[in-house]
Amino acid sequence: MTSIYLSSNNPRWTPKTEADLEAAVTGGLLEENHHLDLKRAPNSKGDNKELARDLSSFAVDGGTLIIGVQENKESRTFELAPQPLNGLPEKIEQVARTIPDPPLTIVTEEISVAANDETGYLIVHIPASPVAPHMVDNRYFGRGDKTKYQMGDAQVVALHAKRRSAEADTLFLLQKQMEEDPLRDVGDQSHLFLVVQPTAGRRDMCLPITGAQDWNLRMSTLIKRVQESQDLRSALAGRGFSPDLGDAHQGHRRARGVARSSSGLGPDRTYTPEGRWGDEDVIELQLFEDGGLKLLMTRLSDKLSNPHTPSDDTEQVIFDSAAVVLTRQVLELLRLISEDVGYHGNWAMAVGANRLRGRRRYSGQTVFPSSQRYSEDTYEETTGVTLAELREAQGAVTRRLLGPLLRSLDSQEVFTEALIDKE
């Protein structure tokens, strides 16, 4: 269950039963505020629009809507009002996905009544959205002390500026990682980079993983759980790539964190070729105490032999599938880390690639590869990610991060299943 912020005195309330809700109502703990609203279930199109406005207003700073608790206007107190649960979560999610612009991703949790008569309460968590504010009927909404309000132009501009500042910070981290690439001067292959940073995490939030005696086993287990995810396998439609996270088999202690890497990278990130085939194909995953994560993969392109082309004329082709596979793997890894360490906040994420100019995507073992050559040497993109998106909309996040690259390579439609999410 995801905790609910009631007040500074009750910042992490987690109701699990009807009795928990009853105790909160009786104790006067439930009060509509900047982060909490209490309502009955919507019953009309007008109610759906009003719900969409409520959800959009919470998306600025994050909040929770409890459906099944109503206000007694005469006594100005709140009381339980269980609602039919059949189809209610789906209805609320449908409103969140179809009315606000851009669509919202939410998390819902049901609490059944003690009598078990198919009624109960729906807890709707609205994470702070990385693309807020959201529009309903061409108007933006924010949340005041107790109610929503229509935002003015100045507030909308300020929110967009704040988001651009966060994106710039993440982009700086990405560029720093690219500059510190241990294979920066090795070979000709394109390299892929991913950087992730929690936006509101404690400085030691991942210490239960990185500081444990068995940290290497824990990292290995996390990677194994990613590889065994049936949802991920389905989204990738059986696609794989080498190297991927499973090839990061060496464990290293690093400054303020730990790492798993393939052969060739030492504890100090020094690259030492071993004189074997594929020496240049390196993958490295770093996890830091503060929740930051970095991925390096040095085989985003490769030379492929072709019986119709002289060996001296073979060209580097881009493995766009590698970018898709590894981005989806990292998103699933983030979900697992979030759940394991109890971090329910947002993440800032960036993806980058270099040595791209003039290269085209690998289109399989065909005599006629794609004719679309990438026109710049580097690719960089950033986005924010919520826990709700990690749980329900990893495809949408992948599309935000890789869509411009895939469209430039004329391959977005090839990866449709990895870029959309199940309804």
Salt bridges, closest charged atoms under 4 A:
GLU31 OE2 - LYS146 NZ 2.69
ASP37 OD2 - LYS39 NZ 3.94
ASP37 OD2 - ARG143 NH1 3.65
GLU50 OE1 - ARG53 NH1 3.00
GLU50 OE2 - LYS148 NZ 2.39
ASP54 OD2 - LYS39 NZ 3.41
ASP54 OD1 - LYS148 NZ 2.84
ASP61 OD2 - HIS34 NE2 2.78
GLU71 OE1 - LYS73 NZ 3.53
GLU109 OE1 - HIS125 NE2 3.33
ASP137 OD1 - LYS49 NZ 3.15
ASP137 OD2 - ARG53 NH2 3.52
GLU167 OE2 - ARG163 NE 3.95
GLU180 OE2 - LYS176 NZ 2.69
ASP181 OD2 - HIS191 ND1 2.55
ASP204 OD1 - ARG202 NE 3.38
ASP214 OD1 - ARG218 NE 2.76
GLU274 OE1 - ARG276 NE 3.13
ASP279 OD1 - ARG276 NE 3.50
ASP281 OD2 - ARG299 NE 3.78
GLU284 OE2 - ARG254 NH1 2.49
GLU284 OE1 - ARG269 NH2 2.64
ASP302 OD2 - ARG299 NE 2.96
GLU315 OE2 - ARG360 NE 2.73
GLU315 OE1 - ARG373 NH2 3.44
ASP320 OD2 - ARG361 NE 2.54
GLU332 OE2 - ARG335 NH2 2.75
GLU339 OE2 - ARG391 NE 2.96
ASP340 OD2 - ARG225 NH1 3.08
GLU389 OE2 - ARG400 NH1 2.97
